[in-house]
Amino acid sequence: MPKIWTERIFDDPEIYVLRIDDDRIRYFEAVWEIPEGISYNAYLVKLNGANVLIDGWKGNYAKEFIDALSKIVDPKEITHIIVNHTEPDHSGSLPATLKTIGHDVEIIASNFGKRLLEGFYGIKDVTVVKDGEEREIGGKKFKFVMTPWLHWPDTMVTYLDGILFSCDVGGGYLLPEILDDSNESVVERYLPHVTKYIVTVIGHYKNYILEGAEKLSSLKIKALLPGHGLIWKKDPQRLLNHYVSVAKGDPKKGKVTVIYDSMYGFVENVMKKAIDSLKEKGFTPVVYKFSDEERPAISEILKDIPDSEALIFGVSTYEAEIHPLMRFTLLEIIDKANYEKPVLVFGVHGWAPSAERTAGELLKETKFRILSFTEIKGSNMDERKIEEAISLLKKELE
Ligand code: FEO
């Protein structure tokens, strides 16, 4: 049974978190491998004459959500529901919640959110708020800020007394053993899972992270309460800075991510030489290999792209194309982690060079700068060519 948290996290205004640790999920959005799990966080604000529920949980935990909610408030006393984002990992519990409340409750969402609520659940009676709009509820001022494409076009955040209810913005994978950022070692362990979450979920829209951060910079944020992962009470700016850094692809000096497939060891021989050369030149390679014994998670590969200084791909020839797993990996890197970073491509072939034609075709319309294609015939390893390519990279990064 997933762990469920219902705790009071602020006294004035009185705010509760409802968090469920989804340790059953294996593939977020039915694609991203997350053995570390993900939490869904909702919040309840108790005010004078109003109880405001903010977001919810995934639909398969609707019963657990109602049970958790009932521990902190009589659901029939809920007056407002704010839907920051309609993706069903946050809105799936909404129909059951409305049924339990059993009376008219004001649902507040963005204009796009209203359309999606009708499309997903047939919910038509929704109050639409505009960017920057303020509403007084229970004697408190709620401000709604549109943050489109973080992660869907419907997405907004809600600001109340310096507290930002940010849904997907500020989220991360992992099931931290505490609720907030008070413990440094937990935060350090958590941040790589935030990177992984950003790249896999929001990476396609990463320019909107920069726009959103700029927009939110006008707010004085004393706490950030996201829809996934840790709550940020001690240092919310640290998380926002992390989001910006991932969106920009700030590199870590010397980090080079090397990804290759090797069916019969030919590519591996070439890449071993390339990796040795990288190490000799002071780089720190992070290596992912697809073989008949190994299959790294694509989500893990994606996590390592933003702070790499450069990428190196090693590809075999497969039915006159590149290996299918390398194709998928490249397509996802291009889609989710398209950065202005230098790239080397090594190709190994049996009868005709193909890396430039295949991998080159995939990469040509991207931001990546391809420094060289190095084509090797089978086991005829040309160490000089490999050395030249790595030296070219070294020079590029000096
Ligand atoms: Fe966590 Fe876009 O939903």
Residues whose N, C-alpha, C, O or C-beta is under 5 A from the ligand:
A	BS01	FEO	E87 D89 H151 D168
